[in-house]
Amino acid sequence: MIRRLWPNTMAGRFALVLVAGLLVLAITAAALYLYDRGERTVSLFARAMAEQVGAMANLLEATPKAQRQGILAALGGPMMRVEMTTKGPNLAEGHWKRPDEFPDPIRRHLGTLETRQLFVRLFRPWENGRAGRHHHGHRMVIAVGLKDGTWLRVGLHRGRPPWGRGMGPLGWLIVTIVLVLIAAVWAAHRMTRPFRRFAQAADRFGVDVRAPPMPEHGSRELRRAAVAFNRMQERLRRFVDDRTMMLAAISHDLRTVLTRLRLRAEFIEDGQQQDKAIADIDEMQAMLDETLSFARDDAQEETTVETDLSVLLQSLCSALSDMGQTANFDGPAHLSIPCRPIALRRAFRNLLDNAIRYGARADVTLSLDNGEAVVEIVDDGPGIAEDMREKVFQPFFRLEASRSRETGGTGLGLSSARAVMRRHGGDITLDNAPTGGLRVHVTLPLETD
């Protein structure tokens, strides 16, 4: 249960810990305040009652009974009830005590009235429901016996202030907690924003080696981290560029050597050996052409634009059908994704050509799944064994049984296609279709970070 309530984000955890600490602090401070306030309130009530009741008792004893009602009306008020009775307090009701039975500070202030019969009843807040309609908050009632046998009963109470005049401690505590919670959530999200930028930059760099660098601003620690990340990104980009340029240079130089070898092969007198030599040279030439194309694709910086993937796949299938091949498309009429259209078209054309070449047909299906575009290409070929499905993505790797040299191919097609898909944030996997043949599973994100 606790794990379920514990936030899974750094911002949520930071805010929760901050609010929990402040909540404990606020509750402790409120408890101390209320306790001290209660003690002080009782002390002030006792002092006020003692001073006023003493003066009232002396005044009423010196006043004839016929004139006491006018004095009682003048002494009473919204915060005090004053009345004369002929009966003393009903001690059977409980709660009535003599002043010496109360702890300080009540006994200290009411001691001046102990020369008369004196009983005190003190109501606590939780007794308000039993105290009657006039008893709100802390309330004290004092019954004083006068010399003529009558009793003076004085009740001092404190009414609850209306909402417009103020709020109780609990209300202010709730308001404070809400304000602190809002401030904590805002501060937590602001403090963890650089971590989200780091994650987005890492994701972009994972699919695009030429992604823009991170902005270097914020606190000193964040600036140092951003500088280190950008330095690492630049070094990796230079490393990839150097290897790509080296590969392109080697391939270009080898083309010159192969041209000379082809010219020399023309002078071989044995026709059979001449054909084999020329075939080997042509195969090497094709491999170099594929390598140069792969290197150019990797080094080329194509702009990402919104492209209708459905139209792109339909056009490729239509082009194959016009050439007399079997290529079918099934999916929505339109589905736009951000991509590099030239590279993506070349990758899908490579996959469709493989399906036609080795499986005699290509059934293309386009669908949506969890925010991704899913493309499946199924052929009628023999399929690929499970232990070979990852190896075929290695450069220049070919399956002799179904991808032989005689049927064409250099072993770079699937490697290049997977590289293109991964630069788009997607991927390619292979498995055998239930109806037979190979199924190529391609995923592409609908949005980019």
N, C-alpha and C positions, 0 to 999 in steps of 0.2 A: 504493500500500500504506500509506504514512504517513497519507494523508488518510483512509483507511478506519479506521485505528486512532485518529485524532484525535477526541476526543469532540465532539458537536454541541451540548452544553449548557455554559453558563458554569460550573456547579458541577463538571462533569466535567473541564473544562480547568483550572480552578483547582486541583482535587485532583491532577491529573496533573502539573502544573508543580511543585506543592509537593512531591509524593512524589519526582519525578525529582531535584529539587535536594537533598533530604535523602538520597536514595539515593547520589548522587555524593559528598556530604559524608561519609556513613557508610562508604562503600567506601574513600575516601581515608584517613579516620581509622583504619579497621581495618588498612589496608596499612601505615601508619606504625607503628601499635601492634605489629603482628606482626613487622615488621622490627626495631624496637627491642627487642622482647621476645626475638627470636631471638638478637640479639647479646648481650643481657644473660644469656640462658640459657647460651649457650656459655661466656661469661666465668665464670659461677658454677660450671658443671661443671668447667671447667679448674682453677679455684682449688681446688674441693673435691677433685678428683682429685689434684692436685699435693700438697696437704697430707697427704691420707690415704695416698696411695701411698708418699710418702717415709717416713712413719712406719711403714707396713707393711714396706717393704723393710728398714729398719734393725732392726725387731723380728724378722723372719724370719731375717735373717742372724745374729742373735745367739742364735737358738733352734736346738737340735739338730733334725735332720731327723725323728727319731722323734716329736717333740712338735708338729711344724708342723701336722698335720691338725686337731688340736684347736683350735689358734689360728685356722686358716682357717675352721673352722666358726663360731667366735665372731665373726670379722670380717665374715662374709657376712651378708646380710639381703635383704629384699624389693626394695630399691632398688640393691643392689650384689652382684655376683658376684665372689668371690675364689677363685683356683685356682693351683696350682703345676704346672708342666710342665717336662719335660726338653728340650723343643724350643722354639726361638725362633719368632717369627711367620713365617708363610709369605709372604715378600715378593712371591712370584709372584701372590698373590691381588689385588694392587693395593690401593689405598686406605691402605696403611700408609705413614706418613711419619715423618721425624724432626721433633722439635719446632721446629727452626729453619726448616723448610719451611712452617710455619703462620704466618699473619698474627697480629698482635695481636688479641685478648688471650691467645690460647692460648700463644704463644711466651713471653710475659711470665711466665705462671704456671708453665709446665712447665720453665722454665729451671733451676730448683733441682735437677732430677733429671738433668741432662745429664752428670754425672760417671759415670753408669752407661750401659750400652747401653739405649737408650730408643727405642721405636717407638709411634706413636699412630695409632689408626684412629677417625675421626669419621664417624658415620652421620647423614645428613640424613633428614627425614621421608619424602621420596619413595623412600628406600632401605629402608623398613621391610619391604617384601615380600621383599627379598633378605637381610635381616639375621637371619632366624631367629625362632623363636617367642618368644625372650626380649627381642627388640629392639623396643621400642615408643617412638615419639616420638624426640626428640633422644637420642643415645647416644654415649658415648665409651669406647673400650677402650685401655688402656695396658699395654704389655708391657715389663717391666723385667728386665734381666739381673742376677742376683745374683752374688756373688763366687765361689760354689761351682759355677757353671755352670748352675744351674737358672734358670727364668724365672718371674717373678710376673706373672700376668695378672689385671687388675682391670677389671671392666666396670660402669659406672654408667649406669643407665637410669631413665627416668621413665615409670611406667605411666599409662595413660589413666584418668582418674577416671570412675566410673560416672555415669549420667545423674542419679541422685538426688543426687549430690554437686555437681553443677554442669554447665554446658554450655560448649562451646567458643565462641570468638569468632564463628564462623559462625552458630551457633545463636542467640546473642544478637542478632546482626545481623538475622537473619530475623524474630525476635520483635519487634525494634524497628521494622522496616519495616512489619510487619503492623499494629502498634499505631498508627504514624504514619499509615498509609493509612486506617485506620478513623477516626481523629481528623480527618484532612484531608477525607474525604468528608462527615462530619457537619458540620464547620465550613463547608464549601463550600455544602452544602444550606441551612444556616441563614443564611448570608450572602446567598444568592441568593433566599431566600424572598420578600423584598419585591418583587423584580422579577416573580416569578410573580403576586403580588397585584396589581401594576400591570397586568399583561396581562389578568388576570381582570376587574379593574375596567373597563378600557377595552372589553373585549368586552361586559360587561353594559351599559355606557353606550351602546354602539353599537346595541343592540337595544331598550333601554329608557331613555328620556331622564330618567325618574324613578328610576333605580337608586340605591340607598343610597350615601352617600359612603364613601370609603376611611377606614379607621382611621388616625389620625395618631399613630403611635408608632414607636419605633425610634431610630436614630441621628439626629443633627441634620440631616444631609443628606437622609435618608429622610423625616423629618418635614416639611422644607421642600418636598420634591417632592410629598408627599401633600397638603399644604395648597394648593400651586399647582394640582394636579389637581382637587381638590374645588372650588376657586374657579372654574376653567375650566368644570367640570360645572355649577355653579350658574348661571354667566352664560349658558351655552347653554340651560339649562332655562328661565330667565327670558325669553330671546330667543324660544324656541319658544312659551312660554305667551303672551307679548305678541302675537305674530303670530296665534296661534290665537284669542285673545280679540278681536283687531281684526277678523279675518275673520268671526267669529260676530256681532259687533256690526254690521258693515256689512250682512251678510246679513239680520239681523233688521230693521234699519231699512228695507232695500229692500223687505221684504215689505209694510210699511205703504204704501209708495209704489205698489207693484204693485196693492194692493187698491183704492186710489183710482183708478188707471188702468183697472182692470176695471169699476168703477162708471161711469166716464166713457165707456168703450167701449159700454156698454149704450145710450147715447143717440145712437150713430152710426146715421143713417137708412139708409145703404147696407148691406144685409144681407150682401153678399159681403165688403165691407171690414170690417164688424163681426166676422164670423167669423174673418177673418185676424188682426185685432187681438187678439181674445180668445185665439186659438191661440198667438200670440206671447207674450201675457201668461202663459198657462198653462205654456208651455215655460220662460219665465223663472222662474216660480214653482217648477217642478220642479227647475230648476238650483239655486235658492236653498235648497230643501228638502234636496237632496243635499249642498250645501255646509255647511249647518247640521249635518246628520248626520255629515259627515266631521269637522267641527270638534269636535263633541261626542265622537266616538270618540277623537280624538287627545288630548282633554283628560281623558277619563275614566280613572280609575285602577282597573282591574279586578284582582282578586286572581288570582294564578296557582295553579291546582289541577290535580291529576291527573285527566285526562279520557280516556275511551275514545274514541279517534278513529274506530275502526271503527264503533262504535255511532252516533256522531254522523253519519257519512256515510250509514250505512244508513237512519237516520231521515229525512234530507233526501231521499234517493232514494225512500223509501216515500211521503213527503208529495207529491212530484211525481207518482208513479204514481197516487195516489189522485185527483189532479186530472186524470187522463187523459193525462199526459205519459209519454214513454218515458225512463226513467232506470234504469240497471242498476248493480249494485255487485258487485265481485269482489275478494276479499281475505280476510284472517284474520277470525275471528269477534270477536276482541278485540285491541286494541293501545292501551295507555295511554301518554300523553305529558303532560308539564307544559305547560299553556297557559291562556289566558284564554278560557274556553269560549264566552261570549257573542259576543266579537269574532270568534273563529274560526268559529263557526257562521254569523255574518252574512257573512263573507268567502266561505266555501264556497257559501252559498246564492246569493250574487251570481254566482259563477263558474258554478254549475249553471243559473241563470236565463239567463245569456248563452248557454250551450250549447244550451238548449232554444229560446230565442228566435231565434238565428241559425243553429243547426245541426240543429234538429228533434229531437235526442235527446242524451242524456248518458250515456256509458259510463264509470263511475268504477272505477278500479283502485287498490288500496292494497297496498304492499309495503314490505320493508325493504332498505336498501342502505347499507353502511358506517356503521352507527350512526344512520341517519336514516330517518324515515318518508317514503315517496315516494307521492304521490297524483297520478294522471294522469286527466285528464278529456278525453275525445275526443267530438267531435260529427260530424255529417254535413254541415256547412256548406262554404262555398267556401274556407275557410282565410284566411290573411293573408300577404301578400307579405313576404319576408325583410327588406326595408328598412323595413317599417312595424311590425315586431314590438316594437320598443322604444318607438316613438312612441305606440302605443296606451296606454301606461302614463302618459302625460302627462295632467294634469288637463284635462278638457273637450275632449280630442282625440277625434274620431270619424271613422271611415272612411265616406265618403259611399256607397261602393258596397254594402257589406254591413252597415254600422252607421248607417243614415241616420236623419235626424230623425223621419221618419214612422213608423219601426218602434220608436221610443222610445229612451230612454237619454240621459244627460247627459254622459257621458265621464268620470265620477268613479268608476265601479264598479271597473275594473281598478286604478286608482291607489289606491283605498281598500283593495282586497284585497291588493295588494303591500305596502302600508304595514303591514297587520296581520301578514302573514307575516314580514316583516323584523323587526318588533318581537318576534316569537317566535324570532328567530335563523335563520329559513328564508328562502325566496325563491320567486319565480314566474318561469318562462320559458315562451315560446311557440314552437311549431314546428308544421309540418304533418304530420299522421299519414300513414304509408305508404299506408293504404287511402283517403286523402282526408279532408278535414275538418281542423279545428284541434285540436291537442293541447296542453292546459295541463299543465305539469309543475310540481308543488309539492313542496318539500322542507321538512321540519320536524325539528328535533333531538329525539332521544329523551330527552335529559337537558339540564338547564341548569347553567351554571357556578355 
